[in-house]
Amino acid sequence: MLAGSIAKGTYTGTSDADILIISDDLPSNILNRHTIFSDDRMPIDLEPHAYTTEELLKMLRRGDRFILDTLRYGIPIYGKRFFNQLRTQIFE
């Protein structure tokens, strides 16, 4: 899911591209996750935020601002139905 300034329409030339990735097949080490989804050859600075479904739900229960903002303003790339169900449960 595209997140942050790109999703909100406030992107500038110096902004990075925040992306939320939910997968239950991720390395347990957060730094390894970042390495998997980062690529220096990209023409934009990609900032991946990769979490398991369980981690996402824990963050939601804690009221994590990034997750809440991403669900409110984010643009689904894949798994639109999953994200729309979460949005409905949280914001309606």
PDB file of N, CA, C and O in Angstrom:
ATOM      1  N   MET A   1       0.847  -1.156   0.000  1.00  0.00           N
ATOM      2  CA  MET A   1       0.000   0.000   0.000  1.00  0.00           C
ATOM      3  C   MET A   1       0.897   1.224   0.000  1.00  0.00           C
ATOM      4  O   MET A   1       1.796   1.340   0.834  1.00  0.00           O
ATOM      5  N   LEU A   2       0.658   2.141  -0.934  1.00  0.00           N
ATOM      6  CA  LEU A   2       1.381   3.403  -0.920  1.00  0.00           C
ATOM      7  C   LEU A   2       0.911   4.216   0.273  1.00  0.00           C
ATOM      8  O   LEU A   2      -0.282   4.271   0.572  1.00  0.00           O
ATOM      9  N   ALA A   3       1.857   4.844   0.948  1.00  0.00           N
ATOM     10  CA  ALA A   3       1.535   5.572   2.168  1.00  0.00           C
ATOM     11  C   ALA A   3       2.234   6.929   2.159  1.00  0.00           C
ATOM     12  O   ALA A   3       2.917   7.285   1.199  1.00  0.00           O
ATOM     13  N   GLY A   4       2.056   7.667   3.225  1.00  0.00           N
ATOM     14  CA  GLY A   4       2.768   8.924   3.405  1.00  0.00           C
ATOM     15  C   GLY A   4       2.375   9.987   2.404  1.00  0.00           C
ATOM     16  O   GLY A   4       1.227  10.061   1.964  1.00  0.00           O
ATOM     17  N   SER A   5       3.359  10.818   2.050  1.00  0.00           N
ATOM     18  CA  SER A   5       3.088  11.990   1.215  1.00  0.00           C
ATOM     19  C   SER A   5       2.597  11.626  -0.185  1.00  0.00           C
ATOM     20  O   SER A   5       1.816  12.372  -0.776  1.00  0.00           O
ATOM     21  N   ILE A   6       3.038  10.504  -0.715  1.00  0.00           N
ATOM     22  CA  ILE A   6       2.552  10.105  -2.047  1.00  0.00           C
ATOM     23  C   ILE A   6       1.054   9.831  -1.990  1.00  0.00           C
ATOM     24  O   ILE A   6       0.309  10.282  -2.859  1.00  0.00           O
ATOM     25  N   ALA A   7       0.614   9.104  -0.988  1.00  0.00           N
ATOM     26  CA  ALA A   7      -0.808   8.775  -0.857  1.00  0.00           C
ATOM     27  C   ALA A   7      -1.641  10.015  -0.548  1.00  0.00           C
ATOM     28  O   ALA A   7      -2.781  10.129  -1.000  1.00  0.00           O
ATOM     29  N   LYS A   8      -1.074  10.942   0.221  1.00  0.00           N
ATOM     30  CA  LYS A   8      -1.808  12.148   0.614  1.00  0.00           C
ATOM     31  C   LYS A   8      -1.777  13.236  -0.451  1.00  0.00           C
ATOM     32  O   LYS A   8      -2.520  14.213  -0.366  1.00  0.00           O
ATOM     33  N   GLY A   9      -0.917  13.067  -1.457  1.00  0.00           N
ATOM     34  CA  GLY A   9      -0.811  14.073  -2.506  1.00  0.00           C
ATOM     35  C   GLY A   9       0.067  15.249  -2.127  1.00  0.00           C
ATOM     36  O   GLY A   9      -0.030  16.310  -2.742  1.00  0.00           O
ATOM     37  N   THR A  10       0.922  15.085  -1.126  1.00  0.00           N
ATOM     38  CA  THR A  10       1.807  16.170  -0.693  1.00  0.00           C
ATOM     39  C   THR A  10       3.269  15.868  -1.009  1.00  0.00           C
ATOM     40  O   THR A  10       4.169  16.476  -0.430  1.00  0.00           O
ATOM     41  N   TYR A  11       3.503  14.951  -1.905  1.00  0.00           N
ATOM     42  CA  TYR A  11       4.852  14.530  -2.291  1.00  0.00           C
ATOM     43  C   TYR A  11       5.629  15.695  -2.890  1.00  0.00           C
ATOM     44  O   TYR A  11       5.094  16.474  -3.679  1.00  0.00           O
ATOM     45  N   THR A  12       6.904  15.804  -2.504  1.00  0.00           N
ATOM     46  CA  THR A  12       7.809  16.777  -3.116  1.00  0.00           C
ATOM     47  C   THR A  12       8.999  16.015  -3.684  1.00  0.00           C
ATOM     48  O   THR A  12       9.115  14.806  -3.485  1.00  0.00           O
ATOM     49  N   GLY A  13       9.865  16.700  -4.376  1.00  0.00           N
ATOM     50  CA  GLY A  13      11.031  16.068  -4.975  1.00  0.00           C
ATOM     51  C   GLY A  13      11.983  15.454  -3.973  1.00  0.00           C
ATOM     52  O   GLY A  13      12.805  14.612  -4.335  1.00  0.00           O
ATOM     53  N   THR A  14      11.888  15.861  -2.718  1.00  0.00           N
ATOM     54  CA  THR A  14      12.780  15.313  -1.692  1.00  0.00           C
ATOM     55  C   THR A  14      12.095  14.272  -0.811  1.00  0.00           C
ATOM     56  O   THR A  14      12.712  13.732   0.106  1.00  0.00           O
ATOM     57  N   SER A  15      10.838  13.992  -1.082  1.00  0.00           N
ATOM     58  CA  SER A  15      10.102  13.007  -0.287  1.00  0.00           C
ATOM     59  C   SER A  15      10.550  11.595  -0.628  1.00  0.00           C
ATOM     60  O   SER A  15      10.989  11.316  -1.743  1.00  0.00           O
ATOM     61  N   ASP A  16      10.429  10.714   0.354  1.00  0.00           N
ATOM     62  CA  ASP A  16      10.638   9.301   0.060  1.00  0.00           C
ATOM     63  C   ASP A  16       9.280   8.676  -0.224  1.00  0.00           C
ATOM     64  O   ASP A  16       8.242   9.304  -0.019  1.00  0.00           O
ATOM     65  N   ALA A  17       9.296   7.456  -0.691  1.00  0.00           N
ATOM     66  CA  ALA A  17       8.056   6.743  -0.993  1.00  0.00           C
ATOM     67  C   ALA A  17       7.834   5.693   0.089  1.00  0.00           C
ATOM     68  O   ALA A  17       8.480   4.645   0.095  1.00  0.00           O
ATOM     69  N   ASP A  18       6.914   5.986   1.001  1.00  0.00           N
ATOM     70  CA  ASP A  18       6.565   5.024   2.046  1.00  0.00           C
ATOM     71  C   ASP A  18       5.640   3.978   1.454  1.00  0.00           C
ATOM     72  O   ASP A  18       4.697   4.293   0.729  1.00  0.00           O
ATOM     73  N   ILE A  19       5.928   2.733   1.776  1.00  0.00           N
ATOM     74  CA  ILE A  19       5.083   1.648   1.299  1.00  0.00           C
ATOM     75  C   ILE A  19       4.880   0.654   2.437  1.00  0.00           C
ATOM     76  O   ILE A  19       5.838   0.224   3.078  1.00  0.00           O
ATOM     77  N   LEU A  20       3.629   0.299   2.679  1.00  0.00           N
ATOM     78  CA  LEU A  20       3.282  -0.679   3.707  1.00  0.00           C
ATOM     79  C   LEU A  20       3.135  -2.040   3.042  1.00  0.00           C
ATOM     80  O   LEU A  20       2.377  -2.203   2.086  1.00  0.00           O
ATOM     81  N   ILE A  21       3.873  -3.011   3.564  1.00  0.00           N
ATOM     82  CA  ILE A  21       3.854  -4.374   3.040  1.00  0.00           C
ATOM     83  C   ILE A  21       3.406  -5.298   4.163  1.00  0.00           C
ATOM     84  O   ILE A  21       4.009  -5.307   5.236  1.00  0.00           O
ATOM     85  N   ILE A  22       2.359  -6.071   3.927  1.00  0.00           N
ATOM     86  CA  ILE A  22       1.872  -7.030   4.912  1.00  0.00           C
ATOM     87  C   ILE A  22       2.048  -8.422   4.322  1.00  0.00           C
ATOM     88  O   ILE A  22       1.520  -8.737   3.256  1.00  0.00           O
ATOM     89  N   SER A  23       2.799  -9.243   5.038  1.00  0.00           N
ATOM     90  CA  SER A  23       3.038 -10.614   4.594  1.00  0.00           C
ATOM     91  C   SER A  23       3.352 -11.472   5.809  1.00  0.00           C
ATOM     92  O   SER A  23       4.053 -11.034   6.721  1.00  0.00           O
ATOM     93  N   ASP A  24       2.843 -12.669   5.821  1.00  0.00           N
ATOM     94  CA  ASP A  24       3.157 -13.588   6.913  1.00  0.00           C
ATOM     95  C   ASP A  24       4.374 -14.445   6.580  1.00  0.00           C
ATOM     96  O   ASP A  24       4.671 -15.410   7.284  1.00  0.00           O
ATOM     97  N   ASP A  25       5.067 -14.093   5.522  1.00  0.00           N
ATOM     98  CA  ASP A  25       6.272 -14.809   5.107  1.00  0.00           C
ATOM     99  C   ASP A  25       7.451 -13.831   5.066  1.00  0.00           C
ATOM    100  O   ASP A  25       8.064 -13.624   4.019  1.00  0.00           O
ATOM    101  N   LEU A  26       7.757 -13.236   6.223  1.00  0.00           N
ATOM    102  CA  LEU A  26       8.839 -12.260   6.335  1.00  0.00           C
ATOM    103  C   LEU A  26       9.916 -12.762   7.288  1.00  0.00           C
ATOM    104  O   LEU A  26       9.625 -13.538   8.199  1.00  0.00           O
ATOM    105  N   PRO A  27      11.155 -12.327   7.087  1.00  0.00           N
ATOM    106  CA  PRO A  27      12.187 -12.650   8.074  1.00  0.00           C
ATOM    107  C   PRO A  27      11.819 -12.029   9.422  1.00  0.00           C
ATOM    108  O   PRO A  27      11.173 -10.982   9.466  1.00  0.00           O
ATOM    109  N   SER A  28      12.221 -12.661  10.505  1.00  0.00           N
ATOM    110  CA  SER A  28      11.899 -12.118  11.824  1.00  0.00           C
ATOM    111  C   SER A  28      12.695 -10.851  12.116  1.00  0.00           C
ATOM    112  O   SER A  28      12.251 -10.015  12.902  1.00  0.00           O
ATOM    113  N   ASN A  29      13.857 -10.697  11.499  1.00  0.00           N
ATOM    114  CA  ASN A  29      14.693  -9.525  11.714  1.00  0.00           C
ATOM    115  C   ASN A  29      14.203  -8.361  10.851  1.00  0.00           C
ATOM    116  O   ASN A  29      14.127  -8.476   9.628  1.00  0.00           O
ATOM    117  N   ILE A  30      13.871  -7.243  11.497  1.00  0.00           N
ATOM    118  CA  ILE A  30      13.337  -6.070  10.795  1.00  0.00           C
ATOM    119  C   ILE A  30      14.326  -5.542   9.752  1.00  0.00           C
ATOM    120  O   ILE A  30      13.914  -5.162   8.656  1.00  0.00           O
ATOM    121  N   LEU A  31      15.618  -5.513  10.075  1.00  0.00           N
ATOM    122  CA  LEU A  31      16.611  -5.006   9.124  1.00  0.00           C
ATOM    123  C   LEU A  31      16.677  -5.867   7.870  1.00  0.00           C
ATOM    124  O   LEU A  31      16.872  -5.350   6.770  1.00  0.00           O
ATOM    125  N   ASN A  32      16.518  -7.161   8.029  1.00  0.00           N
ATOM    126  CA  ASN A  32      16.494  -8.043   6.858  1.00  0.00           C
ATOM    127  C   ASN A  32      15.284  -7.753   5.983  1.00  0.00           C
ATOM    128  O   ASN A  32      15.368  -7.843   4.758  1.00  0.00           O
ATOM    129  N   ARG A  33      14.185  -7.412   6.589  1.00  0.00           N
ATOM    130  CA  ARG A  33      12.984  -7.058   5.819  1.00  0.00           C
ATOM    131  C   ARG A  33      13.261  -5.823   4.969  1.00  0.00           C
ATOM    132  O   ARG A  33      12.921  -5.780   3.787  1.00  0.00           O
ATOM    133  N   HIS A  34      13.877  -4.826   5.582  1.00  0.00           N
ATOM    134  CA  HIS A  34      14.169  -3.583   4.871  1.00  0.00           C
ATOM    135  C   HIS A  34      15.059  -3.865   3.664  1.00  0.00           C
ATOM    136  O   HIS A  34      14.846  -3.313   2.584  1.00  0.00           O
ATOM    137  N   THR A  35      16.047  -4.717   3.852  1.00  0.00           N
ATOM    138  CA  THR A  35      16.979  -5.065   2.780  1.00  0.00           C
ATOM    139  C   THR A  35      16.266  -5.751   1.617  1.00  0.00           C
ATOM    140  O   THR A  35      16.577  -5.490   0.455  1.00  0.00           O
ATOM    141  N   ILE A  36      15.327  -6.614   1.924  1.00  0.00           N
ATOM    142  CA  ILE A  36      14.587  -7.338   0.883  1.00  0.00           C
ATOM    143  C   ILE A  36      13.845  -6.379  -0.039  1.00  0.00           C
ATOM    144  O   ILE A  36      13.820  -6.574  -1.254  1.00  0.00           O
ATOM    145  N   PHE A  37      13.240  -5.341   0.539  1.00  0.00           N
ATOM    146  CA  PHE A  37      12.364  -4.468  -0.237  1.00  0.00           C
ATOM    147  C   PHE A  37      13.017  -3.166  -0.682  1.00  0.00           C
ATOM    148  O   PHE A  37      12.359  -2.342  -1.317  1.00  0.00           O
ATOM    149  N   SER A  38      14.284  -2.961  -0.370  1.00  0.00           N
ATOM    150  CA  SER A  38      14.997  -1.754  -0.789  1.00  0.00           C
ATOM    151  C   SER A  38      15.842  -2.050  -2.020  1.00  0.00           C
ATOM    152  O   SER A  38      16.362  -3.155  -2.179  1.00  0.00           O
ATOM    153  N   ASP A  39      15.971  -1.057  -2.883  1.00  0.00           N
ATOM    154  CA  ASP A  39      16.790  -1.204  -4.080  1.00  0.00           C
ATOM    155  C   ASP A  39      17.371   0.167  -4.428  1.00  0.00           C
ATOM    156  O   ASP A  39      16.632   1.084  -4.787  1.00  0.00           O
ATOM    157  N   ASP A  40      18.680   0.303  -4.323  1.00  0.00           N
ATOM    158  CA  ASP A  40      19.341   1.577  -4.594  1.00  0.00           C
ATOM    159  C   ASP A  40      19.207   2.024  -6.044  1.00  0.00           C
ATOM    160  O   ASP A  40      19.464   3.186  -6.360  1.00  0.00           O
ATOM    161  N   ARG A  41      18.811   1.122  -6.922  1.00  0.00           N
ATOM    162  CA  ARG A  41      18.653   1.480  -8.335  1.00  0.00           C
ATOM    163  C   ARG A  41      17.329   2.183  -8.607  1.00  0.00           C
ATOM    164  O   ARG A  41      17.111   2.698  -9.704  1.00  0.00           O
ATOM    165  N   MET A  42      16.453   2.206  -7.621  1.00  0.00           N
ATOM    166  CA  MET A  42      15.152   2.858  -7.799  1.00  0.00           C
ATOM    167  C   MET A  42      15.353   4.364  -7.985  1.00  0.00           C
ATOM    168  O   MET A  42      16.218   4.953  -7.336  1.00  0.00           O
ATOM    169  N   PRO A  43      14.574   4.986  -8.854  1.00  0.00           N
ATOM    170  CA  PRO A  43      14.716   6.430  -9.066  1.00  0.00           C
ATOM    171  C   PRO A  43      14.130   7.261  -7.921  1.00  0.00           C
ATOM    172  O   PRO A  43      14.207   8.489  -7.940  1.00  0.00           O
ATOM    173  N   ILE A  44      13.552   6.598  -6.939  1.00  0.00           N
ATOM    174  CA  ILE A  44      12.964   7.279  -5.788  1.00  0.00           C
ATOM    175  C   ILE A  44      13.438   6.560  -4.528  1.00  0.00           C
ATOM    176  O   ILE A  44      13.685   5.354  -4.549  1.00  0.00           O
ATOM    177  N   ASP A  45      13.563   7.296  -3.446  1.00  0.00           N
ATOM    178  CA  ASP A  45      13.973   6.705  -2.176  1.00  0.00           C
ATOM    179  C   ASP A  45      12.785   5.938  -1.599  1.00  0.00           C
ATOM    180  O   ASP A  45      11.820   6.538  -1.125  1.00  0.00           O
ATOM    181  N   LEU A  46      12.861   4.623  -1.643  1.00  0.00           N
ATOM    182  CA  LEU A  46      11.773   3.768  -1.168  1.00  0.00           C
ATOM    183  C   LEU A  46      11.965   3.465   0.311  1.00  0.00           C
ATOM    184  O   LEU A  46      13.041   3.040   0.731  1.00  0.00           O
ATOM    185  N   GLU A  47      10.923   3.685   1.092  1.00  0.00           N
ATOM    186  CA  GLU A  47      10.954   3.408   2.531  1.00  0.00           C
ATOM    187  C   GLU A  47       9.931   2.314   2.834  1.00  0.00           C
ATOM    188  O   GLU A  47       8.766   2.608   3.101  1.00  0.00           O
ATOM    189  N   PRO A  48      10.371   1.043   2.791  1.00  0.00           N
ATOM    190  CA  PRO A  48       9.435  -0.051   3.039  1.00  0.00           C
ATOM    191  C   PRO A  48       9.155  -0.234   4.528  1.00  0.00           C
ATOM    192  O   PRO A  48      10.059  -0.150   5.360  1.00  0.00           O
ATOM    193  N   HIS A  49       7.907  -0.482   4.841  1.00  0.00           N
ATOM    194  CA  HIS A  49       7.465  -0.807   6.201  1.00  0.00           C
ATOM    195  C   HIS A  49       6.801  -2.175   6.084  1.00  0.00           C
ATOM    196  O   HIS A  49       5.644  -2.267   5.675  1.00  0.00           O
ATOM    197  N   ALA A  50       7.519  -3.235   6.438  1.00  0.00           N
ATOM    198  CA  ALA A  50       7.034  -4.603   6.234  1.00  0.00           C
ATOM    199  C   ALA A  50       6.692  -5.255   7.567  1.00  0.00           C
ATOM    200  O   ALA A  50       7.525  -5.321   8.472  1.00  0.00           O
ATOM    201  N   TYR A  51       5.453  -5.735   7.676  1.00  0.00           N
ATOM    202  CA  TYR A  51       4.965  -6.340   8.913  1.00  0.00           C
ATOM    203  C   TYR A  51       4.152  -7.589   8.603  1.00  0.00           C
ATOM    204  O   TYR A  51       3.598  -7.735   7.513  1.00  0.00           O
ATOM    205  N   THR A  52       4.091  -8.482   9.575  1.00  0.00           N
ATOM    206  CA  THR A  52       3.189  -9.623   9.470  1.00  0.00           C
ATOM    207  C   THR A  52       1.778  -9.141   9.812  1.00  0.00           C
ATOM    208  O   THR A  52       1.607  -8.043  10.341  1.00  0.00           O
ATOM    209  N   THR A  53       0.784  -9.952   9.513  1.00  0.00           N
ATOM    210  CA  THR A  53      -0.591  -9.602   9.861  1.00  0.00           C
ATOM    211  C   THR A  53      -0.726  -9.418  11.366  1.00  0.00           C
ATOM    212  O   THR A  53      -1.382  -8.480  11.819  1.00  0.00           O
ATOM    213  N   GLU A  54      -0.114 -10.299  12.139  1.00  0.00           N
ATOM    214  CA  GLU A  54      -0.179 -10.200  13.599  1.00  0.00           C
ATOM    215  C   GLU A  54       0.457  -8.900  14.089  1.00  0.00           C
ATOM    216  O   GLU A  54      -0.089  -8.239  14.973  1.00  0.00           O
ATOM    217  N   GLU A  55       1.598  -8.533  13.526  1.00  0.00           N
ATOM    218  CA  GLU A  55       2.249  -7.278  13.914  1.00  0.00           C
ATOM    219  C   GLU A  55       1.375  -6.084  13.561  1.00  0.00           C
ATOM    220  O   GLU A  55       1.262  -5.141  14.343  1.00  0.00           O
ATOM    221  N   LEU A  56       0.759  -6.122  12.390  1.00  0.00           N
ATOM    222  CA  LEU A  56      -0.130  -5.041  11.968  1.00  0.00           C
ATOM    223  C   LEU A  56      -1.278  -4.877  12.950  1.00  0.00           C
ATOM    224  O   LEU A  56      -1.589  -3.759  13.360  1.00  0.00           O
ATOM    225  N   LEU A  57      -1.908  -5.975  13.330  1.00  0.00           N
ATOM    226  CA  LEU A  57      -3.040  -5.909  14.255  1.00  0.00           C
ATOM    227  C   LEU A  57      -2.612  -5.392  15.623  1.00  0.00           C
ATOM    228  O   LEU A  57      -3.354  -4.633  16.247  1.00  0.00           O
ATOM    229  N   LYS A  58      -1.437  -5.784  16.104  1.00  0.00           N
ATOM    230  CA  LYS A  58      -0.919  -5.263  17.374  1.00  0.00           C
ATOM    231  C   LYS A  58      -0.697  -3.762  17.287  1.00  0.00           C
ATOM    232  O   LYS A  58      -1.023  -3.024  18.217  1.00  0.00           O
ATOM    233  N   MET A  59      -0.143  -3.312  16.168  1.00  0.00           N
ATOM    234  CA  MET A  59       0.103  -1.884  15.979  1.00  0.00           C
ATOM    235  C   MET A  59      -1.210  -1.112  15.937  1.00  0.00           C
ATOM    236  O   MET A  59      -1.296  -0.002  16.461  1.00  0.00           O
ATOM    237  N   LEU A  60      -2.222  -1.688  15.322  1.00  0.00           N
ATOM    238  CA  LEU A  60      -3.543  -1.052  15.294  1.00  0.00           C
ATOM    239  C   LEU A  60      -4.116  -0.924  16.697  1.00  0.00           C
ATOM    240  O   LEU A  60      -4.655   0.122  17.059  1.00  0.00           O
ATOM    241  N   ARG A  61      -4.001  -1.983  17.484  1.00  0.00           N
ATOM    242  CA  ARG A  61      -4.519  -1.945  18.859  1.00  0.00           C
ATOM    243  C   ARG A  61      -3.803  -0.889  19.697  1.00  0.00           C
ATOM    244  O   ARG A  61      -4.398  -0.297  20.596  1.00  0.00           O
ATOM    245  N   ARG A  62      -2.523  -0.654  19.401  1.00  0.00           N
ATOM    246  CA  ARG A  62      -1.754   0.363  20.123  1.00  0.00           C
ATOM    247  C   ARG A  62      -2.022   1.763  19.589  1.00  0.00           C
ATOM    248  O   ARG A  62      -1.569   2.748  20.172  1.00  0.00           O
ATOM    249  N   GLY A  63      -2.751   1.856  18.490  1.00  0.00           N
ATOM    250  CA  GLY A  63      -3.048   3.160  17.902  1.00  0.00           C
ATOM    251  C   GLY A  63      -1.872   3.763  17.155  1.00  0.00           C
ATOM    252  O   GLY A  63      -1.720   4.984  17.125  1.00  0.00           O
ATOM    253  N   ASP A  64      -1.040   2.928  16.554  1.00  0.00           N
ATOM    254  CA  ASP A  64       0.135   3.394  15.820  1.00  0.00           C
ATOM    255  C   ASP A  64      -0.275   4.394  14.736  1.00  0.00           C
ATOM    256  O   ASP A  64      -1.091   4.088  13.867  1.00  0.00           O
ATOM    257  N   ARG A  65       0.300   5.576  14.803  1.00  0.00           N
ATOM    258  CA  ARG A  65      -0.099   6.658  13.898  1.00  0.00           C
ATOM    259  C   ARG A  65       0.203   6.342  12.425  1.00  0.00           C
ATOM    260  O   ARG A  65      -0.620   6.613  11.550  1.00  0.00           O
ATOM    261  N   PHE A  66       1.383   5.771  12.155  1.00  0.00           N
ATOM    262  CA  PHE A  66       1.717   5.452  10.765  1.00  0.00           C
ATOM    263  C   PHE A  66       0.695   4.488  10.175  1.00  0.00           C
ATOM    264  O   PHE A  66       0.218   4.690   9.058  1.00  0.00           O
ATOM    265  N   ILE A  67       0.364   3.450  10.917  1.00  0.00           N
ATOM    266  CA  ILE A  67      -0.589   2.452  10.421  1.00  0.00           C
ATOM    267  C   ILE A  67      -1.967   3.079  10.231  1.00  0.00           C
ATOM    268  O   ILE A  67      -2.608   2.864   9.202  1.00  0.00           O
ATOM    269  N   LEU A  68      -2.424   3.846  11.206  1.00  0.00           N
ATOM    270  CA  LEU A  68      -3.741   4.481  11.087  1.00  0.00           C
ATOM    271  C   LEU A  68      -3.783   5.451   9.908  1.00  0.00           C
ATOM    272  O   LEU A  68      -4.746   5.446   9.141  1.00  0.00           O
ATOM    273  N   ASP A  69      -2.751   6.282   9.755  1.00  0.00           N
ATOM    274  CA  ASP A  69      -2.703   7.209   8.621  1.00  0.00           C
ATOM    275  C   ASP A  69      -2.657   6.462   7.294  1.00  0.00           C
ATOM    276  O   ASP A  69      -3.289   6.869   6.319  1.00  0.00           O
ATOM    277  N   THR A  70      -1.906   5.372   7.268  1.00  0.00           N
ATOM    278  CA  THR A  70      -1.798   4.596   6.031  1.00  0.00           C
ATOM    279  C   THR A  70      -3.137   3.971   5.667  1.00  0.00           C
ATOM    280  O   THR A  70      -3.526   3.969   4.499  1.00  0.00           O
ATOM    281  N   LEU A  71      -3.837   3.446   6.650  1.00  0.00           N
ATOM    282  CA  LEU A  71      -5.149   2.860   6.353  1.00  0.00           C
ATOM    283  C   LEU A  71      -6.154   3.929   5.939  1.00  0.00           C
ATOM    284  O   LEU A  71      -7.029   3.671   5.113  1.00  0.00           O
ATOM    285  N   ARG A  72      -6.035   5.107   6.498  1.00  0.00           N
ATOM    286  CA  ARG A  72      -6.975   6.185   6.158  1.00  0.00           C
ATOM    287  C   ARG A  72      -6.690   6.756   4.764  1.00  0.00           C
ATOM    288  O   ARG A  72      -7.611   6.947   3.971  1.00  0.00           O
ATOM    289  N   TYR A  73      -5.413   7.029   4.467  1.00  0.00           N
ATOM    290  CA  TYR A  73      -5.057   7.743   3.239  1.00  0.00           C
ATOM    291  C   TYR A  73      -4.356   6.884   2.184  1.00  0.00           C
ATOM    292  O   TYR A  73      -4.214   7.306   1.037  1.00  0.00           O
ATOM    293  N   GLY A  74      -3.922   5.696   2.562  1.00  0.00           N
ATOM    294  CA  GLY A  74      -3.102   4.878   1.672  1.00  0.00           C
ATOM    295  C   GLY A  74      -3.817   4.421   0.413  1.00  0.00           C
ATOM    296  O   GLY A  74      -5.045   4.380   0.340  1.00  0.00           O
ATOM    297  N   ILE A  75      -3.008   4.084  -0.566  1.00  0.00           N
ATOM    298  CA  ILE A  75      -3.509   3.611  -1.855  1.00  0.00           C
ATOM    299  C   ILE A  75      -3.088   2.151  -2.018  1.00  0.00           C
ATOM    300  O   ILE A  75      -1.904   1.864  -2.192  1.00  0.00           O
ATOM    301  N   PRO A  76      -4.050   1.228  -1.964  1.00  0.00           N
ATOM    302  CA  PRO A  76      -3.693  -0.192  -2.102  1.00  0.00           C
ATOM    303  C   PRO A  76      -3.093  -0.498  -3.473  1.00  0.00           C
ATOM    304  O   PRO A  76      -3.599  -0.058  -4.505  1.00  0.00           O
ATOM    305  N   ILE A  77      -2.022  -1.249  -3.456  1.00  0.00           N
ATOM    306  CA  ILE A  77      -1.391  -1.716  -4.690  1.00  0.00           C
ATOM    307  C   ILE A  77      -1.820  -3.157  -4.941  1.00  0.00           C
ATOM    308  O   ILE A  77      -2.084  -3.551  -6.077  1.00  0.00           O
ATOM    309  N   TYR A  78      -1.884  -3.926  -3.875  1.00  0.00           N
ATOM    310  CA  TYR A  78      -2.270  -5.331  -3.935  1.00  0.00           C
ATOM    311  C   TYR A  78      -3.013  -5.633  -2.636  1.00  0.00           C
ATOM    312  O   TYR A  78      -2.670  -5.081  -1.590  1.00  0.00           O
ATOM    313  N   GLY A  79      -4.002  -6.482  -2.684  1.00  0.00           N
ATOM    314  CA  GLY A  79      -4.753  -6.827  -1.481  1.00  0.00           C
ATOM    315  C   GLY A  79      -5.774  -5.768  -1.104  1.00  0.00           C
ATOM    316  O   GLY A  79      -6.014  -5.508   0.076  1.00  0.00           O
ATOM    317  N   LYS A  80      -6.366  -5.164  -2.114  1.00  0.00           N
ATOM    318  CA  LYS A  80      -7.322  -4.080  -1.891  1.00  0.00           C
ATOM    319  C   LYS A  80      -8.456  -4.508  -0.962  1.00  0.00           C
ATOM    320  O   LYS A  80      -8.870  -3.743  -0.091  1.00  0.00           O
ATOM    321  N   ARG A  81      -8.945  -5.696  -1.142  1.00  0.00           N
ATOM    322  CA  ARG A  81     -10.057  -6.189  -0.321  1.00  0.00           C
ATOM    323  C   ARG A  81      -9.657  -6.246   1.156  1.00  0.00           C
ATOM    324  O   ARG A  81     -10.426  -5.829   2.022  1.00  0.00           O
ATOM    325  N   PHE A  82      -8.455  -6.761   1.447  1.00  0.00           N
ATOM    326  CA  PHE A  82      -7.947  -6.845   2.819  1.00  0.00           C
ATOM    327  C   PHE A  82      -7.897  -5.456   3.460  1.00  0.00           C
ATOM    328  O   PHE A  82      -8.386  -5.263   4.573  1.00  0.00           O
ATOM    329  N   PHE A  83      -7.307  -4.497   2.754  1.00  0.00           N
ATOM    330  CA  PHE A  83      -7.183  -3.154   3.307  1.00  0.00           C
ATOM    331  C   PHE A  83      -8.539  -2.467   3.449  1.00  0.00           C
ATOM    332  O   PHE A  83      -8.771  -1.748   4.420  1.00  0.00           O
ATOM    333  N   ASN A  84      -9.424  -2.683   2.497  1.00  0.00           N
ATOM    334  CA  ASN A  84     -10.753  -2.080   2.600  1.00  0.00           C
ATOM    335  C   ASN A  84     -11.539  -2.649   3.775  1.00  0.00           C
ATOM    336  O   ASN A  84     -12.288  -1.921   4.427  1.00  0.00           O
ATOM    337  N   GLN A  85     -11.377  -3.942   4.054  1.00  0.00           N
ATOM    338  CA  GLN A  85     -12.037  -4.537   5.224  1.00  0.00           C
ATOM    339  C   GLN A  85     -11.496  -3.924   6.511  1.00  0.00           C
ATOM    340  O   GLN A  85     -12.265  -3.628   7.425  1.00  0.00           O
ATOM    341  N   LEU A  86     -10.185  -3.732   6.593  1.00  0.00           N
ATOM    342  CA  LEU A  86      -9.599  -3.087   7.771  1.00  0.00           C
ATOM    343  C   LEU A  86     -10.128  -1.668   7.929  1.00  0.00           C
ATOM    344  O   LEU A  86     -10.484  -1.248   9.030  1.00  0.00           O
ATOM    345  N   ARG A  87     -10.177  -0.937   6.824  1.00  0.00           N
ATOM    346  CA  ARG A  87     -10.691   0.443   6.873  1.00  0.00           C
ATOM    347  C   ARG A  87     -12.124   0.466   7.410  1.00  0.00           C
ATOM    348  O   ARG A  87     -12.466   1.287   8.260  1.00  0.00           O
ATOM    349  N   THR A  88     -12.934  -0.426   6.914  1.00  0.00           N
ATOM    350  CA  THR A  88     -14.329  -0.479   7.356  1.00  0.00           C
ATOM    351  C   THR A  88     -14.413  -0.764   8.844  1.00  0.00           C
ATOM    352  O   THR A  88     -15.184  -0.117   9.552  1.00  0.00           O
ATOM    353  N   GLN A  89     -13.637  -1.717   9.328  1.00  0.00           N
ATOM    354  CA  GLN A  89     -13.661  -2.076  10.748  1.00  0.00           C
ATOM    355  C   GLN A  89     -13.172  -0.940  11.634  1.00  0.00           C
ATOM    356  O   GLN A  89     -13.669  -0.769  12.748  1.00  0.00           O
ATOM    357  N   ILE A  90     -12.221  -0.172  11.167  1.00  0.00           N
ATOM    358  CA  ILE A  90     -11.601   0.847  12.010  1.00  0.00           C
ATOM    359  C   ILE A  90     -12.309   2.189  11.930  1.00  0.00           C
ATOM    360  O   ILE A  90     -12.503   2.843  12.954  1.00  0.00           O
ATOM    361  N   PHE A  91     -12.695   2.607  10.744  1.00  0.00           N
ATOM    362  CA  PHE A  91     -13.174   3.970  10.561  1.00  0.00           C
ATOM    363  C   PHE A  91     -14.684   4.111  10.409  1.00  0.00           C
ATOM    364  O   PHE A  91     -15.190   5.232  10.357  1.00  0.00           O
ATOM    365  N   GLU A  92     -15.408   3.011  10.338  1.00  0.00           N
ATOM    366  CA  GLU A  92     -16.865   3.150  10.176  1.00  0.00           C
ATOM    367  C   GLU A  92     -17.591   2.599  11.376  1.00  0.00           C
ATOM    368  O   GLU A  92     -18.821   2.628  11.421  1.00  0.00           O
TER     369      GLU A  92
END
